Amino acid sequence: MTAPFLLDAGGDPGTDPRTFAAGAADLEAVGYDGIFAAETRHDPFVSLTAAAMRTERVTLMTGIAVAFARSPMVVAETANDLQLVSQGRFVLGLGSQIKTHIERRFSMPWSAPAARMREYVAALRAIWGAWATGERLRFEGEHYRHTLMTPFFSPGPNPFGPPPVWVAAVGAGMTETAGAIADGLLAHTFTTERYLREVTLPALAAGATSAGRALDGALPAGFGLSIPAFIAVGETTAELDAAIEATRRQIAFYGSTPEYLAVMRLHGWEAVHERLHAASRRGEWAEMAGAVDDDMLAAFAAVGSPAEVASTLRERFGGVATRLSFSAGYPIRPEVAGALLAALRA
């Protein structure tokens, strides 16, 4: 038996590109199908470029790169080069980030995120199309305008074609946009099975239908869905208890954030969100995990031994997700990780 989805690994957000590249080679050797680089403390494009030089098989994906911190032209160039360097193994995963970070961390304008993302992806494809065909670049939208491309600045056709573009989304609006214009959806870690089936999948279908895209089951035809699942896994009682406590802290952090209130609301946990949000504003991070009871933990995370976690993940996401990765805010022993991978595959 094989896993019902491709299995991906995410690099440690604090890992510098040199260490990331070495780790990518190890992850490929272990048998992962893909590797994510997130935009947190290091540039994901640099990390993946380094990883491309050390790997041969795995898919390399930004998960995510912040779209609104960059011009579409800049991203088009970088993604085109990574597609070349990786020999067609690159996937451009884009996210909007949230207003506070765009305005205060990146000092960039914020507006209409779903509409801008739709236009952003269209601009990328217009740029790549102009390079591939030599035709005049003429993209004029409400948010982006690209109308100049001389032969001196065009890299020409990419022998591996343009990279697929996946869009990260939580809310129904951005999810619908992804269903209309993207090649895949990067779901957020803060997603329950119920939210996925009652909100995410219908929004994807609505977006696909609005764009005239055919559906293949629950997803647009040829569309990918990546789930970064919370897991609390261990082989001993002490190991599992530590994993559960760390996972409660992660859930509490996300549950305190207003941008993810829709997930809490669906489950009737608005009061928990208010409690967590108030505690976060007071800086009471250590105390917040106590607000995540066993029912909430079970809704967000797969908990137990490697075999139990694998069974839960198969049941929740098999037949829907095309790619699966793990979100764990604690160290997992290589033996436990290996047992989990083996359980998912056999």
C-alpha positions in Angstrom: 0.0 0.0 0.0 1.2 3.6 -0.6 0.3 6.8 1.1 -2.9 8.4 -0.3 -1.0 11.6 -0.7 2.5 12.8 -1.5 4.5 13.4 1.7 6.3 16.7 2.2 8.7 18.1 4.8 9.1 21.6 5.9 12.5 23.0 6.8 13.0 24.6 10.2 12.1 28.3 9.9 15.3 29.2 11.7 17.6 27.2 9.5 20.0 29.2 7.3 20.1 28.3 3.6 23.4 26.3 3.9 22.0 24.0 6.6 18.6 23.9 4.8 20.3 22.6 1.7 22.1 19.8 3.6 18.9 18.9 5.4 17.1 18.8 2.1 19.5 16.1 0.8 18.8 14.1 3.9 15.0 14.4 3.6 15.2 13.3 -0.1 17.2 10.3 1.0 14.7 9.4 3.7 12.0 9.3 1.0 10.0 12.6 1.2 8.3 13.6 -2.0 8.7 17.4 -1.5 10.3 20.1 0.7 8.8 23.4 1.7 10.7 26.6 2.6 8.7 29.2 4.5 9.3 33.0 4.5 10.1 33.6 8.1 13.7 34.3 9.2 15.3 33.6 5.8 14.4 34.1 2.1 12.7 30.9 0.9 14.0 31.4 -2.7 17.6 31.4 -1.5 17.0 28.3 0.6 15.4 26.4 -2.2 18.0 27.4 -4.7 20.6 26.0 -2.4 18.5 22.9 -1.9 18.1 22.4 -5.7 21.8 22.1 -6.0 21.9 19.2 -3.4 18.8 17.2 -4.5 17.6 15.5 -7.7 14.1 14.2 -7.2 12.0 16.1 -4.6 9.6 18.9 -5.4 10.8 22.2 -4.0 8.0 24.6 -2.9 7.8 28.0 -1.3 5.3 27.6 1.5 4.8 30.5 1.4 6.6 33.4 -0.2 4.8 36.7 0.6 3.4 38.0 -2.6 2.5 41.5 -1.6 6.0 42.2 -0.4 7.3 42.0 -3.9 6.4 43.1 -7.5 5.1 40.4 -9.8 8.1 41.0 -12.1 10.5 40.3 -9.3 8.8 37.1 -8.4 8.4 36.1 -12.0 12.2 36.4 -12.5 13.1 34.6 -9.3 10.6 31.7 -9.9 11.7 31.4 -13.5 15.3 31.0 -12.4 14.4 28.5 -9.7 12.5 26.4 -12.2 15.7 26.4 -14.3 18.0 25.5 -11.5 15.8 22.7 -10.2 15.1 21.4 -13.7 11.4 21.8 -13.4 10.9 20.7 -9.8 9.8 24.1 -8.4 6.4 25.1 -7.2 5.7 28.8 -6.4 3.5 28.9 -3.3 2.2 32.4 -2.7 0.5 33.9 0.3 -0.9 37.3 1.1 0.3 37.5 4.7 -1.9 39.8 6.9 -2.3 43.5 6.8 -0.2 44.3 9.9 2.9 42.5 8.5 2.5 43.9 5.0 2.2 47.5 6.2 4.5 47.4 9.3 7.1 44.7 8.6 7.4 45.1 4.8 6.3 48.7 4.5 4.1 47.9 1.5 0.5 48.9 0.7 -2.4 46.6 1.7 -5.7 46.4 -0.1 -8.3 43.9 -1.3 -6.2 40.7 -0.8 -8.3 38.3 -2.8 -8.7 40.6 -5.8 -5.0 41.5 -5.7 -3.9 37.9 -5.5 -6.1 37.1 -8.6 -4.4 39.9 -10.5 -1.0 39.0 -9.2 -1.1 35.5 -10.5 -2.5 36.8 -13.8 0.4 39.2 -14.0 3.0 36.4 -13.4 1.5 34.3 -16.2 1.4 37.3 -18.6 5.1 37.9 -17.9 6.1 34.3 -18.4 4.0 34.2 -21.5 5.7 37.2 -23.0 9.1 35.5 -22.3 8.0 32.2 -23.8 6.5 33.6 -27.0 8.3 36.9 -27.5 5.0 38.7 -27.8 4.5 42.2 -26.4 4.0 42.3 -22.6 0.7 44.2 -22.0 -0.8 43.6 -18.6 -2.9 46.4 -17.2 -4.9 45.8 -14.0 -6.2 47.7 -11.1 -3.3 46.9 -8.9 -0.4 45.9 -11.2 0.7 47.2 -14.6 3.5 45.6 -16.7 3.8 47.0 -20.2 7.6 47.0 -20.9 9.7 44.1 -21.8 12.6 44.5 -24.3 14.6 41.6 -25.6 17.6 42.6 -23.5 15.6 41.9 -20.3 13.8 38.8 -21.4 15.3 35.4 -20.4 13.4 33.8 -23.2 11.5 30.5 -23.0 12.1 28.3 -20.0 12.8 24.7 -21.2 10.9 23.3 -18.2 7.9 25.6 -18.7 6.6 28.1 -16.1 6.3 26.7 -12.5 2.9 25.8 -11.1 1.4 28.5 -8.8 -0.3 27.5 -5.6 -2.1 30.0 -3.4 -2.4 29.9 0.4 -5.8 30.6 1.8 -7.9 30.3 5.0 -11.0 32.4 4.4 -13.6 31.5 1.8 -12.8 34.6 -0.4 -9.1 33.8 -1.0 -10.0 30.0 -1.3 -12.5 30.8 -4.0 -9.8 32.8 -5.8 -7.4 29.9 -5.6 -10.0 27.6 -7.1 -10.5 30.0 -10.0 -6.9 30.9 -10.9 -4.3 28.7 -9.1 -2.8 25.3 -9.7 -3.2 24.3 -6.1 -4.2 25.4 -2.6 -1.9 25.6 0.4 -4.2 25.1 3.3 -3.3 26.6 6.6 -2.1 24.5 9.6 -5.0 25.9 11.5 -7.6 23.8 9.7 -9.9 21.1 11.0 -11.4 18.4 8.9 -14.8 20.0 9.4 -13.6 23.4 8.2 -11.9 21.7 5.2 -15.1 19.9 4.1 -17.7 22.6 5.0 -15.8 25.7 4.0 -12.6 25.1 2.0 -13.8 22.5 -0.5 -17.1 24.3 -1.4 -15.2 27.6 -1.9 -12.7 25.9 -4.2 -15.6 24.4 -6.2 -17.3 27.8 -6.4 -14.1 29.4 -7.6 -13.5 26.7 -10.2 -17.1 26.9 -11.5 -16.9 30.7 -11.8 -13.9 30.3 -14.0 -15.3 27.5 -16.1 -13.0 24.9 -14.7 -14.2 21.3 -14.5 -14.3 19.5 -11.2 -12.6 16.2 -10.5 -14.4 15.0 -7.3 -14.1 17.7 -4.7 -11.2 19.6 -6.4 -10.8 21.4 -9.7 -9.4 19.1 -12.3 -5.7 18.9 -12.1 -5.7 20.8 -8.9 -3.5 20.1 -5.9 -4.3 20.5 -2.2 -1.6 20.6 0.4 -2.5 20.0 4.1 0.1 20.9 6.8 -1.4 18.8 9.6 -0.9 19.4 13.3 0.5 16.2 14.8 1.3 15.2 18.4 3.2 12.0 18.1 5.3 10.0 20.4 6.3 6.4 21.3 6.5 6.8 25.1 4.1 8.5 27.5 6.6 11.3 28.3 7.3 11.9 24.7 3.7 12.0 23.8 2.8 14.3 26.7 5.5 16.8 25.6 4.2 16.7 22.1 0.6 17.3 23.2 1.6 20.3 25.3 3.6 21.8 22.5 0.7 21.3 20.1 -1.7 22.9 22.5 0.6 26.0 22.5 0.6 26.1 18.7 -3.2 25.8 18.5 -3.6 28.5 21.2 -1.3 30.9 19.3 -3.3 30.6 16.1 -6.6 30.6 17.9 -5.8 34.0 19.4 -5.4 35.6 16.0 -8.4 37.4 14.6 -7.6 36.4 11.0 -8.3 32.8 11.9 -11.6 33.4 13.8 -13.7 31.8 11.0 -12.3 28.4 11.9 -13.1 28.9 15.6 -16.5 30.3 14.8 -17.5 27.2 12.8 -16.9 25.1 15.9 -18.6 27.5 18.3 -15.3 28.5 19.9 -15.7 32.2 19.7 -15.5 32.6 23.5 -12.2 30.6 23.5 -10.9 32.9 20.8 -11.8 36.0 22.8 -10.0 34.5 25.9 -6.9 33.7 23.9 -6.8 37.0 22.1 -7.1 38.9 25.4 -4.3 36.8 26.9 -2.1 37.3 23.9 -2.5 41.1 24.2 -1.3 40.8 27.8 1.7 38.7 26.7 0.4 35.7 28.7 1.7 33.2 26.1 2.7 30.5 28.6 -0.8 30.3 30.1 -2.7 30.2 26.8 -2.3 26.5 26.1 -4.7 25.7 29.0 -7.6 27.1 27.0 -7.2 24.3 24.4 -9.2 21.4 25.8 -9.1 17.8 24.6 -11.9 18.3 22.1 -10.2 21.2 20.4 -6.9 19.4 20.4 -8.5 16.4 18.7 -10.2 18.5 16.1 -7.0 20.2 15.0 -4.3 17.5 15.6 -3.7 13.9 15.0 -2.6 12.5 18.3 -1.0 9.3 19.4 1.6 6.7 18.4 3.0 6.8 14.8 0.5 4.2 13.8 -2.4 6.1 15.4 -1.4 9.4 13.9 -1.0 7.8 10.4 -4.5 6.2 10.7 -6.1 9.6 11.7 -4.4 11.4 8.9 -5.5 8.8 6.3 -9.1 9.0 7.6 -9.3 12.8 7.7 -7.5 13.7 4.5 -7.3 10.6 2.3 -9.1 11.1 -1.0 -9.0 14.9 -0.6 -5.5 16.1 0.0 -2.9 15.5 -2.7 0.1 16.5 -0.5 0.5 16.2 3.2 3.1 17.7 5.6 3.5 17.8 9.3 3.3 20.7 11.7 5.1 20.0 15.0 6.4 22.7 17.3 8.7 20.2 19.1 11.6 17.9 18.1 10.6 14.5 16.7 13.1 11.8 17.1 14.2 10.4 13.7 13.0 6.9 14.7 9.5 8.3 15.4 9.4 10.3 12.2 10.6 7.2 10.3 7.9 5.1 11.9 5.2 7.7 11.0 6.3 7.7 7.3 6.4 3.9 7.2 2.9 3.7 8.8 1.5 6.2 6.2 3.0 4.1 3.4 2.2 0.6 4.6 
